[in-house]
């Protein structure tokens, strides 16, 4: 098990380095000059001042030198300072936003896992019946619905028309902090975030369970007189969960993309909103730092998924 974890960790580390290089190159290839983000339009700078600023920021160095300098500082926990928020470090700014994003994504994924697995089991057991067909139609609609459309429609119907949920933010402005208030603001975006993931998990769970139910050991359990409930839960579901576990780990990256739209629509103070605002203002240090932290989180979740998969199915440790 330790060698398996070491191999997966080494792979994750290489992926993280490749991600940082890709982000750095894409930002440098973006239109415009990075130095423009530091210029105040109301007080133009002379050419000599621009050269001094470029030299101080290291932008006059070759790209490999710039990347290595940034990477060396990042490994020491120094991600630089926000351009738009003068004097505010990128790392404290990013760490401040991780909690709200983790709360939103964790709740959304938890809802998706519970609903998706439950609906998948029910649909497989009731194969080719009206409930199975209805769930299949709903799952296809959920999978094909883009996150931004789901967020806008959910906001319009449940917040504007029906007024069942707050329209934005993490808590009511001017009100004292309370868990009930946070939960009231959390329910709608978390449920909207879970729609596509629950539909995808449901489809995978249904297909996997239908395949397992045709295996010999399941028929043997039934022939021995085991109750159908325990045949499904104890014998079939555990093996059917193997591909679903992998799917759940891989959906974290997709959930981050959906969270970016949801946080923008609902003004949720998380990493997605921070990243969108940084892109809009060309705050390069924040973009680099936030994207790298998001990449670290995704890689750690995928590593955890591999470990859980290895515990459930030890055969993959030899691969």
C-alpha positions in Angstrom: 0.0 0.0 0.0 2.8 2.4 0.8 4.5 1.9 -2.5 1.2 2.4 -4.2 0.6 5.7 -2.4 4.2 6.8 -3.2 3.7 6.1 -6.9 0.4 8.0 -7.0 2.0 10.9 -5.0 4.9 11.1 -7.5 2.5 11.2 -10.4 0.5 14.0 -8.7 3.6 16.0 -8.1 4.5 15.8 -11.8 1.0 16.9 -12.7 1.3 19.8 -10.4 4.5 21.0 -11.9 3.0 20.6 -15.4 0.0 22.6 -14.3 2.1 25.4 -13.0 4.1 25.6 -16.3 0.9 25.6 -18.3 -0.7 28.4 -16.3 2.4 30.5 -16.5 2.8 30.1 -20.2 -0.9 30.8 -20.9 -0.9 33.9 -18.9 2.2 35.1 -20.7 0.6 34.4 -24.1 -2.5 36.3 -23.2 -3.0 39.6 -25.1 -1.4 42.7 -23.6 1.6 43.3 -21.4 1.6 42.1 -17.7 3.0 45.5 -16.7 -0.3 47.1 -17.9 -2.1 45.8 -14.8 0.2 47.8 -12.5 -0.4 51.1 -14.3 -3.0 53.5 -13.0 -4.8 55.2 -16.0 -5.2 58.4 -14.0 -1.5 58.8 -13.5 0.5 57.7 -16.6 4.1 56.5 -16.1 7.0 57.6 -18.2 9.0 55.1 -20.3 11.9 55.1 -17.8 9.5 54.5 -14.9 8.0 51.5 -16.8 11.5 50.1 -17.3 12.3 50.5 -13.6 9.0 48.7 -12.7 9.6 46.0 -15.2 13.1 45.4 -13.8 11.8 45.4 -10.2 9.2 42.8 -11.0 11.6 40.7 -13.0 9.6 41.0 -16.2 12.7 41.9 -18.2 14.1 38.4 -17.6 13.6 35.4 -20.0 10.4 33.4 -19.4 12.2 30.3 -17.9 14.0 32.6 -15.5 10.7 34.3 -14.5 9.0 30.9 -14.0 11.8 29.5 -11.8 11.9 32.6 -9.7 8.1 32.4 -9.2 8.3 28.6 -8.4 11.1 29.1 -5.9 9.1 31.8 -4.1 5.9 29.7 -4.3 7.6 26.7 -2.7 8.5 29.0 0.2 4.8 30.0 0.5 5.3 33.4 -1.2 2.8 33.8 -4.0 3.4 37.5 -4.3 0.9 40.4 -3.7 -2.4 41.2 -5.3 -2.2 44.0 -7.9 -5.7 45.3 -7.2 -5.4 45.0 -3.5 -2.2 46.8 -2.7 -0.2 45.2 0.1 -2.5 42.1 0.4 -0.6 38.8 0.0 -2.0 36.3 -2.5 -1.8 33.3 -0.1 -3.8 34.9 2.8 -6.3 36.1 0.2 -6.7 32.6 -1.3 -6.8 30.8 2.0 -9.6 33.1 3.1 -11.7 31.9 0.2 -11.0 28.1 0.5 -13.5 27.6 3.3 -16.6 29.0 1.5 -15.7 27.0 -1.6 -15.1 23.8 0.3 -18.4 24.3 2.1 -20.3 24.8 -1.2 -18.5 22.0 -3.1 -18.6 19.6 -0.2 -22.3 20.0 0.3 -23.1 19.8 -3.4 -21.0 16.7 -3.9 -22.5 15.1 -0.8 -26.0 15.7 -2.1 -25.0 14.4 -5.5 -23.4 11.2 -4.1 -26.4 10.3 -1.9 -29.0 11.1 -4.6 -27.0 9.6 -7.5 -26.2 6.3 -5.8 -29.7 5.9 -4.3 -31.4 6.7 -7.6 -29.0 4.4 -9.5 -29.7 1.5 -7.3 -33.5 2.1 -7.5 -33.4 2.5 -11.3 -31.4 -0.7 -11.7 -33.6 -2.8 -9.5 -36.7 -1.4 -11.3 -35.2 -1.8 -14.7 -37.5 -1.0 -17.7 -40.3 0.2 -15.5 -41.9 3.6 -15.6 -39.8 5.0 -12.6 -36.7 3.8 -14.3 -37.6 5.5 -17.6 -38.5 8.7 -15.7 -35.2 8.7 -13.8 -33.3 8.1 -17.0 -35.0 11.1 -18.7 -34.3 13.3 -15.7 -30.7 12.2 -15.6 -30.1 13.0 -19.3 -31.6 16.4 -18.8 -29.3 17.0 -15.7 -26.2 15.8 -17.6 -26.9 18.0 -20.6 -27.7 21.2 -18.7 -24.7 23.5 -18.5 -23.8 24.9 -15.1 -24.4 28.6 -15.9 -27.9 27.8 -17.3 -28.9 25.8 -14.3 -27.6 28.5 -12.0 -29.5 31.3 -13.7 -32.7 29.4 -14.0 -32.5 28.3 -10.4 -31.8 31.8 -9.2 -34.7 33.2 -11.3 -37.3 30.6 -10.2 -36.5 29.9 -6.6 -35.2 33.3 -5.5 -36.9 35.9 -7.7 -40.3 34.3 -8.5 -40.9 32.0 -5.6 -38.7 33.7 -3.0 -37.9 30.4 -1.3 -34.2 31.2 -0.9 -31.8 34.2 -0.7 -30.6 35.5 -4.0 -26.9 35.7 -3.2 -24.1 36.0 -0.6 -23.1 33.7 2.1 -25.1 35.4 4.9 -27.6 38.3 5.2 -25.9 41.7 5.0 -25.9 43.5 8.3 -27.2 40.5 10.2 -25.2 38.7 13.0 -23.6 35.5 12.0 -25.7 32.4 12.5 -25.4 28.8 11.1 -29.1 28.8 10.1 -28.5 31.9 8.0 -25.5 30.4 6.3 -27.5 27.2 5.6 -30.4 29.2 4.1 -27.9 30.8 1.7 -26.2 27.5 1.0 -29.1 25.2 0.1 -30.0 26.6 -3.3 -26.5 26.9 -4.8 -25.4 23.5 -3.4 -28.5 21.8 -4.8 -28.0 23.4 -8.2 -24.3 22.3 -8.1 -25.3 18.7 -7.4 -27.8 18.3 -10.3 -25.3 17.4 -13.1 -23.1 15.3 -10.8 -26.1 13.4 -9.3 -27.3 12.6 -12.8 -23.9 11.4 -13.9 -23.4 9.2 -10.8 -26.9 7.8 -11.2 -26.2 6.7 -14.8 -22.9 5.1 -13.8 -24.4 3.4 -10.8 -27.3 2.0 -12.7 -25.1 0.6 -15.5 -22.6 -0.9 -13.1 -25.2 -2.5 -10.8 -27.0 -4.0 -13.8 -23.8 -5.7 -14.9 -23.1 -7.0 -11.3 -26.6 -8.4 -10.9 -25.9 -10.8 -13.7 -22.8 -12.3 -12.1 -22.8 -15.9 -10.9 -22.1 -15.0 -7.2 -25.3 -12.9 -7.1 -27.4 -15.7 -8.5 -25.7 -18.1 -6.0 -26.7 -15.8 -3.1 -30.3 -15.8 -4.3 -30.3 -19.5 -4.7 -29.2 -19.9 -1.1 -32.2 -18.0 0.0 -30.6 -14.6 0.9 -33.2 -11.9 1.0 -33.3 -9.7 -2.1 -32.5 -6.5 0.0 -29.3 -8.0 1.3 -28.4 -9.4 -2.1 -28.6 -5.9 -3.6 -26.9 -4.0 -0.7 -24.3 -6.5 0.6 -23.3 -8.5 -2.4 -24.0 -6.4 -5.5 -23.7 -2.7 -4.5 -20.1 -2.9 -3.1 -18.7 -4.2 -6.4 -20.9 -1.9 -8.4 -19.4 1.1 -6.5 -15.9 0.5 -7.9 -16.3 2.6 -11.1 -18.5 5.1 -9.3 -15.7 5.8 -6.8 -13.4 6.7 -9.6 -16.1 8.9 -11.2 -16.7 10.7 -8.0 -13.0 11.6 -7.7 -12.8 12.8 -11.3 -15.9 15.0 -10.9 -14.1 17.3 -8.4 -12.5 19.2 -11.2 -15.8 19.5 -13.0 -17.4 20.6 -9.8 -14.8 23.4 -9.5 -15.8 24.7 -13.0 -19.5 24.6 -11.9 -18.6 26.3 -8.7 -17.0 29.2 -10.5 -20.2 29.9 -12.4 -22.4 29.4 -9.3 -20.2 31.6 -7.1 -20.4 34.4 -9.7 -24.1 34.1 -10.1 -24.8 33.9 -6.3 -22.0 36.2 -5.2 -20.7 33.4 -3.0 -17.4 34.6 -1.5 -15.2 31.6 -2.6 -12.3 30.7 -4.9 -14.5 30.9 -8.0 -15.6 34.4 -7.4 -12.0 35.4 -6.5 -10.7 33.9 -9.7 -13.3 35.5 -11.9 -12.6 38.9 -10.4 -8.9 38.4 -10.8 -9.3 37.5 -14.5 -11.5 40.6 -15.0 -8.9 42.9 -13.5 -5.8 41.0 -14.8 -4.5 40.4 -11.3 -1.8 37.9 -12.5 -0.4 36.9 -9.0 -3.9 36.1 -7.8 -4.7 34.1 -10.9 -1.5 32.1 -10.6 -1.9 31.5 -6.8 -5.6 30.6 -6.9 -5.2 28.2 -9.9 -2.3 26.5 -8.3 -4.1 26.0 -5.0 -7.2 24.6 -6.9 -4.9 22.2 -8.7 -3.3 21.0 -5.5 -6.8 20.4 -4.1 -7.9 18.4 -7.2 -4.7 16.3 -7.1 -5.1 15.6 -3.4 -8.7 14.5 -3.9 -7.7 12.2 -6.8 -5.0 10.7 -4.6 -7.5 10.1 -1.9 -9.8 8.5 -4.5 -7.0 6.2 -5.6 -6.4 5.1 -2.0 -10.1 4.5 -1.3 -10.2 2.5 -4.6 -7.2 0.4 -3.5 -8.8 -0.3 -0.1 -12.1 -1.4 -1.8 -10.3 -3.4 -4.5 -6.7 -4.4 -3.4 -6.1 -6.0 -6.9 -5.2 -2.6 -8.4 -2.2 -2.1 -6.1 -0.2 -4.5 -8.2 -0.8 -2.5 -11.4 
